[in-house]
Amino acid sequence: MISRSISHRLRTGLVLLALVAMPLSLGGCAEALVGGGASAATAGMQERGLDIAIVDSRIHAEINHSWLDYDQSLFAHLGAAVYEGRVLMTGIVRTEDQRAEILRRAWSVRGVREVINEILVDPKGETGTFTRDTWISAQLRGKILFDRDIMGINYTVETVRHTVYLFGVAQDKKELDKVINYARNVEYVQRVVNHVWLKSDPRRKT
């Protein structure tokens, strides 16, 4: 039987490989530990399982395609994370109409169960904090990834204008509280918004 320490090192290694292979999202949103493009080996270790991860990847791809079809200039300033059919939308748009259309297009994708709107409206259309947001996400990813008491593979982190958005599934409240505490204590973080569900949450089965 594989020991916990060996299992943790194996999981860490697979996540690192996935991170290397996974392109970072553009714009003000730093894509995190697990995104729509996770490898099969990595996805199979996630709480959602390989089959659901594949569906989520398809949803993610269709949302990205829809953005590009709508307005290519917005793509660099938007971020989407998908977990079990839930979609977390982050980033910056210039108008309320743009935001409404982006959200409508996300809802229209087959398999989407929920769309979480964290898109900001700013006439300038840019975050102005991309470098620091990326740094914040990298710091938090590292803390989560190398903590053997956290199943970091189940989490996504997005950072926009020094606000950290947490997404995914936690094994229990103790684990989630630890992740939130890590996020709150990263330098420059001004706010932490939690959209993580617990593994036992009955909403995951609906």
Secondary structure, DSSP 8 states (H G I E B T S, - for coil): ---HHHHHHHHHHHHHHHHHHS----TT----SS-TT--HHHHTTSTTHHHHHHHHHHHHHHHHHHHHHH-HHHHTTEEEEEETTEEEEEEEESSHHHHHHHHHHHHTSTT--EEEEEEEE-TT---S-HHHHHHHHHHHHHHHHT-TTS-GGGEEEEEETTEEEEEEEESSHHHHHHHHHHHHTSTT--EEEEEEEETT-GGGG-
